[in-house]
Amino acid sequence: MADCLFCKIGERKIPGKIVYEDDRIFAFEDINPQAPTHILISPRRHFASLSDATEEDGALLGQILMVAAKLARERNLIEGGYRTVFNNGAGAGQSVFHLHLHLLGGRPFRWPPG
C-alpha cells in the first residue's frame, strides 16, 4: 500500500531500526517503546489486521511468532519473560493498520493488560 508507514519502513523508503528481515517478514524497534525491548514484527505483504488474514496466511502468522521467539532469545528475555501482542482494530489500540506483532520485554507486566 503506497501510503502505509510500515510498508515504507519494510521497503526502506523511510528510516527504521530494522533488527530482522527475510523475504516475508521484517522487524524493527518501536519509536515509542513501552518496555526496554519493544519490537514490531510485520509481514512484508500488506494487510490491515489479523481480521484480514485468511487460512492461507497461517504459515506466515506462525513464522511471525517464531521470529518473535528468536528475537526474545537473542535479547535474553526468556528467563524474565516477555509478552507478544496483536492489537486488532482501533478499539484494541491498533494505530497503524498494517498487521504487526508487538514483542515486549525487559520489565514486569501486569494482568490483565490495558
Biopython code that builds the backbone (N, CA, C, O; Angstrom):
import numpy as np
from Bio.PDB.StructureBuilder import StructureBuilder

atoms = [
    (1, "MET", "N", (0.850, -1.177, 0.000)),
    (1, "MET", "CA", (0.000, 0.000, 0.000)),
    (1, "MET", "C", (0.897, 1.242, 0.000)),
    (1, "MET", "O", (1.812, 1.357, 0.815)),
    (2, "ALA", "N", (0.634, 2.133, -0.888)),
    (2, "ALA", "CA", (1.520, 3.276, -1.140)),
    (2, "ALA", "C", (1.691, 4.212, 0.050)),
    (2, "ALA", "O", (2.772, 4.774, 0.229)),
    (3, "ASP", "N", (0.664, 4.394, 0.865)),
    (3, "ASP", "CA", (0.769, 5.374, 1.949)),
    (3, "ASP", "C", (0.947, 4.724, 3.321)),
    (3, "ASP", "O", (0.803, 5.402, 4.338)),
    (4, "CYS", "N", (1.252, 3.440, 3.373)),
    (4, "CYS", "CA", (1.392, 2.729, 4.640)),
    (4, "CYS", "C", (2.786, 2.955, 5.243)),
    (4, "CYS", "O", (3.802, 2.667, 4.611)),
    (5, "LEU", "N", (2.812, 3.469, 6.465)),
    (5, "LEU", "CA", (4.063, 3.734, 7.169)),
    (5, "LEU", "C", (4.922, 2.479, 7.280)),
    (5, "LEU", "O", (6.120, 2.525, 7.003)),
    (6, "PHE", "N", (4.321, 1.356, 7.684)),
    (6, "PHE", "CA", (5.105, 0.137, 7.884)),
    (6, "PHE", "C", (5.587, -0.443, 6.565)),
    (6, "PHE", "O", (6.690, -0.987, 6.508)),
    (7, "CYS", "N", (4.791, -0.344, 5.499)),
    (7, "CYS", "CA", (5.271, -0.778, 4.184)),
    (7, "CYS", "C", (6.520, 0.015, 3.792)),
    (7, "CYS", "O", (7.484, -0.543, 3.268)),
    (8, "LYS", "N", (6.487, 1.318, 4.055)),
    (8, "LYS", "CA", (7.628, 2.172, 3.713)),
    (8, "LYS", "C", (8.861, 1.815, 4.541)),
    (8, "LYS", "O", (9.980, 1.870, 4.030)),
    (9, "ILE", "N", (8.673, 1.451, 5.811)),
    (9, "ILE", "CA", (9.809, 1.027, 6.639)),
    (9, "ILE", "C", (10.375, -0.281, 6.095)),
    (9, "ILE", "O", (11.590, -0.428, 5.957)),
    (10, "GLY", "N", (9.492, -1.229, 5.785)),
    (10, "GLY", "CA", (9.937, -2.516, 5.251)),
    (10, "GLY", "C", (10.651, -2.400, 3.922)),
    (10, "GLY", "O", (11.560, -3.176, 3.625)),
    (11, "GLU", "N", (10.244, -1.440, 3.129)),
    (11, "GLU", "CA", (10.888, -1.195, 1.832)),
    (11, "GLU", "C", (12.097, -0.279, 1.951)),
    (11, "GLU", "O", (12.765, 0.011, 0.958)),
    (12, "ARG", "N", (12.380, 0.180, 3.177)),
    (12, "ARG", "CA", (13.487, 1.092, 3.461)),
    (12, "ARG", "C", (13.364, 2.430, 2.726)),
    (12, "ARG", "O", (14.357, 3.060, 2.364)),
    (13, "LYS", "N", (12.121, 2.834, 2.523)),
    (13, "LYS", "CA", (11.863, 4.142, 1.931)),
    (13, "LYS", "C", (11.876, 5.235, 2.990)),
    (13, "LYS", "O", (12.093, 6.406, 2.677)),
    (14, "ILE", "N", (11.644, 4.857, 4.238)),
    (14, "ILE", "CA", (11.807, 5.758, 5.373)),
    (14, "ILE", "C", (12.597, 5.007, 6.434)),
    (14, "ILE", "O", (12.576, 3.777, 6.457)),
    (15, "PRO", "N", (13.297, 5.725, 7.317)),
    (15, "PRO", "CA", (14.159, 5.055, 8.284)),
    (15, "PRO", "C", (13.378, 4.281, 9.338)),
    (15, "PRO", "O", (12.270, 4.647, 9.727)),
    (16, "GLY", "N", (13.989, 3.222, 9.770)),
    (16, "GLY", "CA", (13.508, 2.419, 10.878)),
    (16, "GLY", "C", (14.658, 1.545, 11.323)),
    (16, "GLY", "O", (15.467, 1.123, 10.495)),
    (17, "LYS", "N", (14.751, 1.263, 12.605)),
    (17, "LYS", "CA", (15.842, 0.431, 13.100)),
    (17, "LYS", "C", (15.437, -1.036, 12.947)),
    (17, "LYS", "O", (14.895, -1.652, 13.865)),
    (18, "ILE", "N", (15.717, -1.570, 11.763)),
    (18, "ILE", "CA", (15.344, -2.942, 11.446)),
    (18, "ILE", "C", (16.301, -3.892, 12.165)),
    (18, "ILE", "O", (17.521, -3.755, 12.080)),
    (19, "VAL", "N", (15.712, -4.864, 12.879)),
    (19, "VAL", "CA", (16.505, -5.814, 13.658)),
    (19, "VAL", "C", (16.414, -7.231, 13.108)),
    (19, "VAL", "O", (17.143, -8.119, 13.550)),
    (20, "TYR", "N", (15.523, -7.445, 12.147)),
    (20, "TYR", "CA", (15.379, -8.751, 11.491)),
    (20, "TYR", "C", (14.665, -8.526, 10.168)),
    (20, "TYR", "O", (13.778, -7.679, 10.059)),
    (21, "GLU", "N", (15.067, -9.298, 9.163)),
    (21, "GLU", "CA", (14.308, -9.306, 7.922)),
    (21, "GLU", "C", (14.631, -10.548, 7.118)),
    (21, "GLU", "O", (15.750, -11.060, 7.140)),
    (22, "ASP", "N", (13.618, -11.017, 6.407)),
    (22, "ASP", "CA", (13.774, -12.066, 5.416)),
    (22, "ASP", "C", (12.839, -11.716, 4.267)),
    (22, "ASP", "O", (12.348, -10.589, 4.201)),
    (23, "ASP", "N", (12.583, -12.641, 3.372)),
    (23, "ASP", "CA", (11.772, -12.305, 2.205)),
    (23, "ASP", "C", (10.298, -12.099, 2.529)),
    (23, "ASP", "O", (9.575, -11.529, 1.711)),
    (24, "ARG", "N", (9.822, -12.546, 3.701)),
    (24, "ARG", "CA", (8.403, -12.439, 4.041)),
    (24, "ARG", "C", (8.103, -11.535, 5.237)),
    (24, "ARG", "O", (6.977, -11.061, 5.393)),
    (25, "ILE", "N", (9.111, -11.298, 6.080)),
    (25, "ILE", "CA", (8.893, -10.613, 7.359)),
    (25, "ILE", "C", (10.006, -9.610, 7.607)),
    (25, "ILE", "O", (11.143, -9.801, 7.175)),
    (26, "PHE", "N", (9.662, -8.537, 8.309)),
    (26, "PHE", "CA", (10.671, -7.614, 8.817)),
    (26, "PHE", "C", (10.283, -7.233, 10.241)),
    (26, "PHE", "O", (9.105, -7.251, 10.596)),
    (27, "ALA", "N", (11.277, -6.890, 11.050)),
    (27, "ALA", "CA", (11.042, -6.488, 12.438)),
    (27, "ALA", "C", (11.895, -5.262, 12.724)),
    (27, "ALA", "O", (13.031, -5.147, 12.264)),
    (28, "PHE", "N", (11.316, -4.353, 13.494)),
    (28, "PHE", "CA", (12.022, -3.103, 13.794)),
    (28, "PHE", "C", (11.631, -2.613, 15.177)),
    (28, "PHE", "O", (10.585, -2.981, 15.712)),
    (29, "GLU", "N", (12.489, -1.779, 15.744)),
    (29, "GLU", "CA", (12.246, -1.234, 17.075)),
    (29, "GLU", "C", (11.161, -0.165, 17.016)),
    (29, "GLU", "O", (11.144, 0.677, 16.118)),
    (30, "ASP", "N", (10.261, -0.217, 17.986)),
    (30, "ASP", "CA", (9.181, 0.765, 18.081)),
    (30, "ASP", "C", (9.777, 2.131, 18.423)),
    (30, "ASP", "O", (10.678, 2.223, 19.257)),
    (31, "ILE", "N", (9.281, 3.187, 17.787)),
    (31, "ILE", "CA", (9.810, 4.531, 18.064)),
    (31, "ILE", "C", (9.254, 5.113, 19.362)),
    (31, "ILE", "O", (9.746, 6.133, 19.844)),
    (32, "ASN", "N", (8.236, 4.475, 19.927)),
    (32, "ASN", "CA", (7.656, 4.904, 21.204)),
    (32, "ASN", "C", (7.573, 3.684, 22.117)),
    (32, "ASN", "O", (6.478, 3.212, 22.424)),
    (33, "PRO", "N", (8.732, 3.168, 22.555)),
    (33, "PRO", "CA", (8.736, 1.887, 23.271)),
    (33, "PRO", "C", (7.988, 1.936, 24.598)),
    (33, "PRO", "O", (8.070, 2.912, 25.345)),
    (34, "GLN", "N", (7.258, 0.860, 24.870)),
    (34, "GLN", "CA", (6.512, 0.712, 26.106)),
    (34, "GLN", "C", (7.207, -0.230, 27.085)),
    (34, "GLN", "O", (6.673, -0.534, 28.152)),
    (35, "ALA", "N", (8.396, -0.685, 26.718)),
    (35, "ALA", "CA", (9.225, -1.554, 27.550)),
    (35, "ALA", "C", (10.660, -1.414, 27.045)),
    (35, "ALA", "O", (10.877, -0.917, 25.940)),
    (36, "PRO", "N", (11.648, -1.850, 27.846)),
    (36, "PRO", "CA", (13.033, -1.758, 27.371)),
    (36, "PRO", "C", (13.249, -2.442, 26.019)),
    (36, "PRO", "O", (14.016, -1.948, 25.192)),
    (37, "THR", "N", (12.582, -3.567, 25.790)),
    (37, "THR", "CA", (12.549, -4.174, 24.460)),
    (37, "THR", "C", (11.144, -4.010, 23.928)),
    (37, "THR", "O", (10.186, -4.466, 24.553)),
    (38, "HIS", "N", (11.006, -3.363, 22.778)),
    (38, "HIS", "CA", (9.709, -3.217, 22.120)),
    (38, "HIS", "C", (9.965, -3.250, 20.623)),
    (38, "HIS", "O", (10.384, -2.264, 20.016)),
    (39, "ILE", "N", (9.699, -4.410, 20.051)),
    (39, "ILE", "CA", (9.955, -4.653, 18.637)),
    (39, "ILE", "C", (8.628, -4.957, 17.950)),
    (39, "ILE", "O", (7.775, -5.651, 18.504)),
    (40, "LEU", "N", (8.466, -4.436, 16.751)),
    (40, "LEU", "CA", (7.288, -4.711, 15.940)),
    (40, "LEU", "C", (7.683, -5.668, 14.820)),
    (40, "LEU", "O", (8.668, -5.439, 14.117)),
    (41, "ILE", "N", (6.918, -6.732, 14.658)),
    (41, "ILE", "CA", (7.212, -7.762, 13.670)),
    (41, "ILE", "C", (6.048, -7.795, 12.680)),
    (41, "ILE", "O", (4.900, -8.007, 13.070)),
    (42, "SER", "N", (6.353, -7.585, 11.395)),
    (42, "SER", "CA", (5.330, -7.416, 10.365)),
    (42, "SER", "C", (5.601, -8.265, 9.145)),
    (42, "SER", "O", (6.752, -8.552, 8.817)),
    (43, "PRO", "N", (4.524, -8.672, 8.466)),
    (43, "PRO", "CA", (4.720, -9.283, 7.150)),
    (43, "PRO", "C", (5.029, -8.194, 6.132)),
    (43, "PRO", "O", (4.585, -7.054, 6.277)),
    (44, "ARG", "N", (5.780, -8.544, 5.119)),
    (44, "ARG", "CA", (6.047, -7.575, 4.051)),
    (44, "ARG", "C", (4.767, -7.299, 3.252)),
    (44, "ARG", "O", (4.522, -6.169, 2.829)),
    (45, "ARG", "N", (3.967, -8.330, 3.054)),
    (45, "ARG", "CA", (2.701, -8.162, 2.337)),
    (45, "ARG", "C", (1.740, -7.386, 3.233)),
    (45, "ARG", "O", (1.560, -7.714, 4.405)),
    (46, "HIS", "N", (1.140, -6.375, 2.672)),
    (46, "HIS", "CA", (0.250, -5.522, 3.452)),
    (46, "HIS", "C", (-1.111, -6.179, 3.648)),
    (46, "HIS", "O", (-1.770, -6.576, 2.687)),
    (47, "PHE", "N", (-1.510, -6.284, 4.888)),
    (47, "PHE", "CA", (-2.916, -6.430, 5.236)),
    (47, "PHE", "C", (-3.111, -5.741, 6.559)),
    (47, "PHE", "O", (-2.220, -5.721, 7.408)),
    (48, "ALA", "N", (-4.297, -5.170, 6.728)),
    (48, "ALA", "CA", (-4.517, -4.210, 7.804)),
    (48, "ALA", "C", (-4.444, -4.810, 9.193)),
    (48, "ALA", "O", (-3.852, -4.215, 10.093)),
    (49, "SER", "N", (-5.037, -5.982, 9.385)),
    (49, "SER", "CA", (-5.106, -6.530, 10.736)),
    (49, "SER", "C", (-5.264, -8.043, 10.682)),
    (49, "SER", "O", (-5.407, -8.632, 9.611)),
    (50, "LEU", "N", (-5.237, -8.645, 11.832)),
    (50, "LEU", "CA", (-5.423, -10.084, 11.931)),
    (50, "LEU", "C", (-6.771, -10.496, 11.350)),
    (50, "LEU", "O", (-6.898, -11.598, 10.816)),
    (51, "SER", "N", (-7.765, -9.642, 11.444)),
    (51, "SER", "CA", (-9.089, -9.937, 10.886)),
    (51, "SER", "C", (-9.055, -10.101, 9.373)),
    (51, "SER", "O", (-9.940, -10.733, 8.797)),
    (52, "ASP", "N", (-8.044, -9.540, 8.730)),
    (52, "ASP", "CA", (-7.926, -9.650, 7.276)),
    (52, "ASP", "C", (-7.115, -10.870, 6.834)),
    (52, "ASP", "O", (-7.014, -11.148, 5.640)),
    (53, "ALA", "N", (-6.545, -11.587, 7.783)),
    (53, "ALA", "CA", (-5.776, -12.785, 7.455)),
    (53, "ALA", "C", (-6.730, -13.907, 7.033)),
    (53, "ALA", "O", (-7.872, -13.978, 7.488)),
    (54, "THR", "N", (-6.240, -14.764, 6.168)),
    (54, "THR", "CA", (-7.019, -15.911, 5.709)),
    (54, "THR", "C", (-6.315, -17.195, 6.161)),
    (54, "THR", "O", (-5.217, -17.151, 6.715)),
    (55, "GLU", "N", (-6.950, -18.311, 5.920)),
    (55, "GLU", "CA", (-6.326, -19.592, 6.272)),
    (55, "GLU", "C", (-4.997, -19.761, 5.562)),
    (55, "GLU", "O", (-4.083, -20.388, 6.097)),
    (56, "GLU", "N", (-4.879, -19.213, 4.365)),
    (56, "GLU", "CA", (-3.622, -19.298, 3.617)),
    (56, "GLU", "C", (-2.495, -18.533, 4.303)),
    (56, "GLU", "O", (-1.323, -18.761, 4.004)),
    (57, "ASP", "N", (-2.835, -17.632, 5.215)),
    (57, "ASP", "CA", (-1.828, -16.857, 5.932)),
    (57, "ASP", "C", (-1.341, -17.553, 7.202)),
    (57, "ASP", "O", (-0.501, -17.009, 7.919)),
    (58, "GLY", "N", (-1.850, -18.735, 7.486)),
    (58, "GLY", "CA", (-1.482, -19.438, 8.715)),
    (58, "GLY", "C", (0.016, -19.648, 8.877)),
    (58, "GLY", "O", (0.558, -19.415, 9.958)),
    (59, "ALA", "N", (0.687, -20.082, 7.827)),
    (59, "ALA", "CA", (2.135, -20.309, 7.917)),
    (59, "ALA", "C", (2.881, -19.003, 8.160)),
    (59, "ALA", "O", (3.842, -18.968, 8.929)),
    (60, "LEU", "N", (2.443, -17.935, 7.511)),
    (60, "LEU", "CA", (3.075, -16.628, 7.703)),
    (60, "LEU", "C", (2.889, -16.153, 9.144)),
    (60, "LEU", "O", (3.831, -15.641, 9.749)),
    (61, "LEU", "N", (1.700, -16.313, 9.692)),
    (61, "LEU", "CA", (1.459, -15.907, 11.078)),
    (61, "LEU", "C", (2.306, -16.740, 12.039)),
    (61, "LEU", "O", (2.830, -16.215, 13.021)),
    (62, "GLY", "N", (2.439, -18.020, 11.762)),
    (62, "GLY", "CA", (3.318, -18.863, 12.577)),
    (62, "GLY", "C", (4.760, -18.415, 12.492)),
    (62, "GLY", "O", (5.478, -18.420, 13.492)),
    (63, "GLN", "N", (5.187, -18.028, 11.303)),
    (63, "GLN", "CA", (6.555, -17.552, 11.128)),
    (63, "GLN", "C", (6.777, -16.262, 11.916)),
    (63, "GLN", "O", (7.850, -16.069, 12.487)),
    (64, "ILE", "N", (5.788, -15.384, 11.956)),
    (64, "ILE", "CA", (5.895, -14.156, 12.750)),
    (64, "ILE", "C", (6.125, -14.502, 14.218)),
    (64, "ILE", "O", (6.962, -13.887, 14.878)),
    (65, "LEU", "N", (5.383, -15.487, 14.731)),
    (65, "LEU", "CA", (5.558, -15.903, 16.127)),
    (65, "LEU", "C", (6.939, -16.513, 16.354)),
    (65, "LEU", "O", (7.548, -16.286, 17.400)),
    (66, "MET", "N", (7.433, -17.272, 15.405)),
    (66, "MET", "CA", (8.761, -17.869, 15.552)),
    (66, "MET", "C", (9.857, -16.798, 15.519)),
    (66, "MET", "O", (10.859, -16.920, 16.224)),
    (67, "VAL", "N", (9.679, -15.766, 14.719)),
    (67, "VAL", "CA", (10.633, -14.651, 14.713)),
    (67, "VAL", "C", (10.600, -13.957, 16.070)),
    (67, "VAL", "O", (11.646, -13.567, 16.589)),
    (68, "ALA", "N", (9.408, -13.797, 16.653)),
    (68, "ALA", "CA", (9.316, -13.182, 17.985)),
    (68, "ALA", "C", (10.101, -14.009, 19.004)),
    (68, "ALA", "O", (10.840, -13.449, 19.813)),
    (69, "ALA", "N", (9.950, -15.326, 18.973)),
    (69, "ALA", "CA", (10.672, -16.189, 19.909)),
    (69, "ALA", "C", (12.182, -16.087, 19.689)),
    (69, "ALA", "O", (12.948, -16.039, 20.651)),
    (70, "LYS", "N", (12.608, -16.054, 18.434)),
    (70, "LYS", "CA", (14.041, -15.922, 18.115)),
    (70, "LYS", "C", (14.592, -14.606, 18.657)),
    (70, "LYS", "O", (15.656, -14.587, 19.276)),
    (71, "LEU", "N", (13.879, -13.514, 18.430)),
    (71, "LEU", "CA", (14.337, -12.211, 18.914)),
    (71, "LEU", "C", (14.343, -12.163, 20.440)),
    (71, "LEU", "O", (15.231, -11.552, 21.035)),
    (72, "ALA", "N", (13.366, -12.796, 21.074)),
    (72, "ALA", "CA", (13.333, -12.842, 22.544)),
    (72, "ALA", "C", (14.551, -13.595, 23.081)),
    (72, "ALA", "O", (15.152, -13.178, 24.071)),
    (73, "ARG", "N", (14.914, -14.701, 22.433)),
    (73, "ARG", "CA", (16.114, -15.442, 22.856)),
    (73, "ARG", "C", (17.364, -14.583, 22.679)),
    (73, "ARG", "O", (18.209, -14.510, 23.572)),
    (74, "GLU", "N", (17.473, -13.935, 21.521)),
    (74, "GLU", "CA", (18.650, -13.106, 21.230)),
    (74, "GLU", "C", (18.808, -11.962, 22.227)),
    (74, "GLU", "O", (19.927, -11.522, 22.493)),
    (75, "ARG", "N", (17.708, -11.482, 22.775)),
    (75, "ARG", "CA", (17.739, -10.356, 23.710)),
    (75, "ARG", "C", (17.649, -10.797, 25.168)),
    (75, "ARG", "O", (17.411, -9.988, 26.065)),
    (76, "ASN", "N", (17.845, -12.100, 25.386)),
    (76, "ASN", "CA", (17.872, -12.664, 26.745)),
    (76, "ASN", "C", (16.601, -12.359, 27.539)),
    (76, "ASN", "O", (16.665, -12.015, 28.719)),
    (77, "LEU", "N", (15.457, -12.488, 26.885)),
    (77, "LEU", "CA", (14.180, -12.213, 27.542)),
    (77, "LEU", "C", (13.510, -13.474, 28.096)),
    (77, "LEU", "O", (12.502, -13.375, 28.795)),
    (78, "ILE", "N", (14.048, -14.641, 27.800)),
    (78, "ILE", "CA", (13.370, -15.892, 28.149)),
    (78, "ILE", "C", (13.194, -16.031, 29.661)),
    (78, "ILE", "O", (12.086, -16.296, 30.130)),
    (79, "GLU", "N", (14.254, -15.858, 30.416)),
    (79, "GLU", "CA", (14.189, -16.070, 31.860)),
    (79, "GLU", "C", (13.227, -15.096, 32.542)),
    (79, "GLU", "O", (12.443, -15.506, 33.398)),
    (80, "GLY", "N", (13.274, -13.831, 32.178)),
    (80, "GLY", "CA", (12.415, -12.832, 32.805)),
    (80, "GLY", "C", (11.011, -12.779, 32.225)),
    (80, "GLY", "O", (10.117, -12.173, 32.814)),
    (81, "GLY", "N", (10.811, -13.408, 31.077)),
    (81, "GLY", "CA", (9.516, -13.412, 30.422)),
    (81, "GLY", "C", (9.354, -12.257, 29.455)),
    (81, "GLY", "O", (10.048, -11.244, 29.539)),
    (82, "TYR", "N", (8.436, -12.433, 28.553)),
    (82, "TYR", "CA", (8.134, -11.402, 27.567)),
    (82, "TYR", "C", (6.683, -11.546, 27.134)),
    (82, "TYR", "O", (6.042, -12.566, 27.389)),
    (83, "ARG", "N", (6.184, -10.523, 26.485)),
    (83, "ARG", "CA", (4.797, -10.503, 26.027)),
    (83, "ARG", "C", (4.777, -10.299, 24.521)),
    (83, "ARG", "O", (5.578, -9.543, 23.972)),
    (84, "THR", "N", (3.847, -10.987, 23.858)),
    (84, "THR", "CA", (3.574, -10.760, 22.441)),
    (84, "THR", "C", (2.114, -10.350, 22.316)),
    (84, "THR", "O", (1.239, -10.933, 22.955)),
    (85, "VAL", "N", (1.858, -9.336, 21.481)),
    (85, "VAL", "CA", (0.509, -8.776, 21.375)),
    (85, "VAL", "C", (0.213, -8.387, 19.929)),
    (85, "VAL", "O", (0.999, -7.696, 19.282)),
    (86, "PHE", "N", (-0.940, -8.848, 19.435)),
    (86, "PHE", "CA", (-1.530, -8.306, 18.216)),
    (86, "PHE", "C", (-2.670, -7.407, 18.664)),
    (86, "PHE", "O", (-3.616, -7.895, 19.282)),
    (87, "ASN", "N", (-2.615, -6.108, 18.375)),
    (87, "ASN", "CA", (-3.758, -5.228, 18.577)),
    (87, "ASN", "C", (-4.573, -5.280, 17.289)),
    (87, "ASN", "O", (-4.037, -5.084, 16.199)),
    (88, "ASN", "N", (-5.857, -5.543, 17.419)),
    (88, "ASN", "CA", (-6.700, -5.741, 16.241)),
    (88, "ASN", "C", (-7.849, -4.733, 16.250)),
    (88, "ASN", "O", (-8.882, -4.956, 16.880)),
    (89, "GLY", "N", (-7.651, -3.631, 15.549)),
    (89, "GLY", "CA", (-8.661, -2.584, 15.482)),
    (89, "GLY", "C", (-8.360, -1.433, 16.420)),
    (89, "GLY", "O", (-7.630, -1.585, 17.400)),
    (90, "ALA", "N", (-8.930, -0.284, 16.108)),
    (90, "ALA", "CA", (-8.669, 0.922, 16.879)),
    (90, "ALA", "C", (-9.067, 0.780, 18.339)),
    (90, "ALA", "O", (-8.372, 1.290, 19.217)),
    (91, "GLY", "N", (-10.174, 0.095, 18.617)),
    (91, "GLY", "CA", (-10.632, -0.078, 19.982)),
    (91, "GLY", "C", (-9.690, -0.914, 20.828)),
    (91, "GLY", "O", (-9.737, -0.852, 22.057)),
    (92, "ALA", "N", (-8.832, -1.695, 20.181)),
    (92, "ALA", "CA", (-7.839, -2.516, 20.886)),
    (92, "ALA", "C", (-6.480, -1.844, 20.932)),
    (92, "ALA", "O", (-5.520, -2.421, 21.444)),
    (93, "GLY", "N", (-6.386, -0.627, 20.401)),
    (93, "GLY", "CA", (-5.132, 0.116, 20.449)),
    (93, "GLY", "C", (-4.322, 0.090, 19.171)),
    (93, "GLY", "O", (-3.214, 0.627, 19.142)),
    (94, "GLN", "N", (-4.837, -0.517, 18.111)),
    (94, "GLN", "CA", (-4.085, -0.513, 16.851)),
    (94, "GLN", "C", (-4.115, 0.882, 16.268)),
    (94, "GLN", "O", (-5.187, 1.455, 16.073)),
    (95, "SER", "N", (-2.940, 1.435, 15.986)),
    (95, "SER", "CA", (-2.868, 2.785, 15.435)),
    (95, "SER", "C", (-2.275, 2.810, 14.030)),
    (95, "SER", "O", (-2.485, 3.773, 13.292)),
    (96, "VAL", "N", (-1.542, 1.773, 13.653)),
    (96, "VAL", "CA", (-1.045, 1.645, 12.283)),
    (96, "VAL", "C", (-1.703, 0.400, 11.712)),
    (96, "VAL", "O", (-1.557, -0.693, 12.259)),
    (97, "PHE", "N", (-2.421, 0.564, 10.624)),
    (97, "PHE", "CA", (-3.214, -0.531, 10.085)),
    (97, "PHE", "C", (-2.453, -1.314, 9.025)),
    (97, "PHE", "O", (-2.819, -1.370, 7.851)),
    (98, "HIS", "N", (-1.369, -1.917, 9.513)),
    (98, "HIS", "CA", (-0.573, -2.932, 8.813)),
    (98, "HIS", "C", (-0.303, -3.958, 9.907)),
    (98, "HIS", "O", (0.295, -3.631, 10.933)),
    (99, "LEU", "N", (-0.734, -5.178, 9.698)),
    (99, "LEU", "CA", (-0.597, -6.212, 10.722)),
    (99, "LEU", "C", (0.803, -6.194, 11.328)),
    (99, "LEU", "O", (1.796, -6.147, 10.603)),
    (100, "HIS", "N", (0.878, -6.230, 12.648)),
    (100, "HIS", "CA", (2.170, -6.307, 13.328)),
    (100, "HIS", "C", (1.988, -6.900, 14.716)),
    (100, "HIS", "O", (0.975, -6.688, 15.383)),
    (101, "LEU", "N", (2.991, -7.640, 15.120)),
    (101, "LEU", "CA", (3.044, -8.242, 16.445)),
    (101, "LEU", "C", (4.019, -7.435, 17.289)),
    (101, "LEU", "O", (5.141, -7.163, 16.863)),
    (102, "HIS", "N", (3.588, -7.053, 18.485)),
    (102, "HIS", "CA", (4.477, -6.378, 19.427)),
    (102, "HIS", "C", (5.207, -7.443, 20.246)),
    (102, "HIS", "O", (4.580, -8.358, 20.779)),
    (103, "LEU", "N", (6.509, -7.324, 20.343)),
    (103, "LEU", "CA", (7.328, -8.119, 21.257)),
    (103, "LEU", "C", (7.826, -7.160, 22.326)),
    (103, "LEU", "O", (8.572, -6.224, 22.038)),
    (104, "LEU", "N", (7.406, -7.402, 23.566)),
    (104, "LEU", "CA", (7.750, -6.525, 24.682)),
    (104, "LEU", "C", (8.444, -7.327, 25.770)),
    (104, "LEU", "O", (8.023, -8.439, 26.092)),
    (105, "GLY", "N", (9.503, -6.768, 26.336)),
    (105, "GLY", "CA", (10.197, -7.448, 27.423)),
    (105, "GLY", "C", (11.140, -6.515, 28.140)),
    (105, "GLY", "O", (11.340, -5.366, 27.745)),
    (106, "GLY", "N", (11.719, -7.045, 29.215)),
    (106, "GLY", "CA", (12.691, -6.275, 29.971)),
    (106, "GLY", "C", (12.112, -5.559, 31.179)),
    (106, "GLY", "O", (12.814, -4.798, 31.845)),
    (107, "ARG", "N", (10.842, -5.794, 31.466)),
    (107, "ARG", "CA", (10.216, -5.236, 32.663)),
    (107, "ARG", "C", (9.044, -6.136, 33.039)),
    (107, "ARG", "O", (8.576, -6.908, 32.202)),
    (108, "PRO", "N", (8.560, -6.055, 34.270)),
    (108, "PRO", "CA", (7.385, -6.841, 34.665)),
    (108, "PRO", "C", (6.116, -6.318, 33.980)),
    (108, "PRO", "O", (5.987, -5.120, 33.727)),
    (109, "PHE", "N", (5.202, -7.211, 33.689)),
    (109, "PHE", "CA", (3.909, -6.864, 33.115)),
    (109, "PHE", "C", (2.809, -7.317, 34.062)),
    (109, "PHE", "O", (2.993, -8.242, 34.853)),
    (110, "ARG", "N", (1.674, -6.656, 33.972)),
    (110, "ARG", "CA", (0.530, -6.994, 34.811)),
    (110, "ARG", "C", (-0.539, -7.678, 33.971)),
    (110, "ARG", "O", (-0.554, -7.578, 32.744)),
    (111, "TRP", "N", (-1.424, -8.368, 34.661)),
    (111, "TRP", "CA", (-2.572, -8.971, 34.006)),
    (111, "TRP", "C", (-3.818, -8.579, 34.762)),
    (111, "TRP", "O", (-3.814, -8.649, 35.991)),
    (112, "PRO", "N", (-4.862, -8.180, 34.116)),
    (112, "PRO", "CA", (-4.997, -8.076, 32.664)),
    (112, "PRO", "C", (-4.302, -6.835, 32.120)),
    (112, "PRO", "O", (-4.121, -5.849, 32.834)),
    (113, "PRO", "N", (-3.911, -6.893, 30.834)),
    (113, "PRO", "CA", (-3.283, -5.727, 30.223)),
    (113, "PRO", "C", (-4.314, -4.637, 29.980)),
    (113, "PRO", "O", (-5.519, -4.868, 30.079)),
    (114, "GLY", "N", (-3.827, -3.458, 29.662)),
    (114, "GLY", "CA", (-4.713, -2.380, 29.258)),
    (114, "GLY", "C", (-5.020, -1.446, 30.353)),
    (114, "GLY", "O", (-5.760, -0.483, 30.153)),
]
sb = StructureBuilder()
sb.init_structure("model")
sb.init_model(0)
sb.init_chain("A")
sb.init_seg("    ")
for serial, (resi, resn, name, xyz) in enumerate(atoms, 1):
    if name == "N":
        sb.init_residue(resn, " ", resi, " ")
    sb.init_atom(name, np.array(xyz, "f"), 0.0, 1.0, " ", f" {name:<3s}", serial, name[0])
structure = sb.get_structure()
